Amino acid sequence: MVMVSTTNRNRTGVPCLACPLRLKPAFKDKPDDEIRFIQSMKVDHRQLPAGADIIHPGQEDAELYTLFSGWAFRYKSLPDGRRQILNFLLPGDLVGLQASLLSAAQHGIESLTEVELCVFPRRRTYELFARMPALAYELAWLGSREESLIDENLTSVGQRNAQERIAALLISLYRRADALGLVSEDSFAFPLTQQHLADALGLSLVHTSKTWSRLRRAGLFALSGGRLKLLNPRLTERMALLFESERRPRPLI
């Protein structure tokens, strides 16, 4: 992990009313007064390199973030160094809600690629609940959504075989990227390594590598130049159900 000082990194970034993420089909429309309130709470627009700590385990002053660009992941580590990736974070995702509400972060969040973050001070979270209850509800909704992503991953680890685990994750990431306008000609930039997959899906690296190759040969996907192309998400009936499941627009804070 890369420890990065944020000194002299303060920037206003893109005004919230002009945020390009708000035009993506992944997100619901929001009244201008709510967007202006979000702008009033924003204190920083921060850029970090790949491999940087956004939040480190045990941190007592973690802020609340919206991921403006790039990829990140949330994880927990055991004392012997083994790591469980809990979920992957894409643009528009709320970052650090649990850590900002607890006295100390119970997990870590690391940038997978270079990222940009909209920063909101944890001390003002209560103000959101007091002054803008509709926004406060959306904040709670986004926290629940993150938990639902973890629930889905836990279901994969507990009930799906290795091929189904990897396929489910690839299909989910493809659909999330597509809703953000990150898919072009059925492909998107794919920064995950096989170690990331193994750490997320409860598989050994060897098993992950063999299963990855098997799915590639079966025609589920192709990977070239760091871009993953989903070739046949309906390879099996179960994969087709995942690919065709309904996805509704969500709030953007």
C-alpha angles and dihedrals in degrees: 000000000000117000107211128191113225095203112135092006096112112128133158093228121190113341109255092237089058096041108141091212090069089067093058120103089235091075138065123235114260131201115256093240091059091048091051090051090052088051090052090055096048112101104172146013104213132193122202133177126241113284095029125137110247089175123001125209111271094018110154100193102047114157128212117258143186113211104235097181140353133033132285138167138217118225148167124214131206121226091257092057100259111142134209116199106213100190143334122247125216132182113303094025119132110242128203104004093140093045093048092052097045126071090243132012113261092199142025132246119206131185112245093191133007105300141193119211135195105219126214121181115246091220090067097053091096090053089060091056093045099047107025110033093171090057090044089056090051090050090054090045091054090050089053091048091055089052090050090056089053090047090054091050091048089052089053093050093047103039112016127079120237095269092049092047094054094041092050092051094047092048092047093049091046092053093046091049091047092055088054094052092249095123119090122176089352093302136100138185106276113197098172120112124208087256089060089051092049092049092049098044104040095247132131116250091245093052091046092052094050093046092046090054091047093053091046092053090046089060103249094128147347126220122203133153092357093304124114119212118199104219105173116007088168092063089126133014092252092051090049091054090053093047094048098043115123119261120191128202114266135206122273118211 
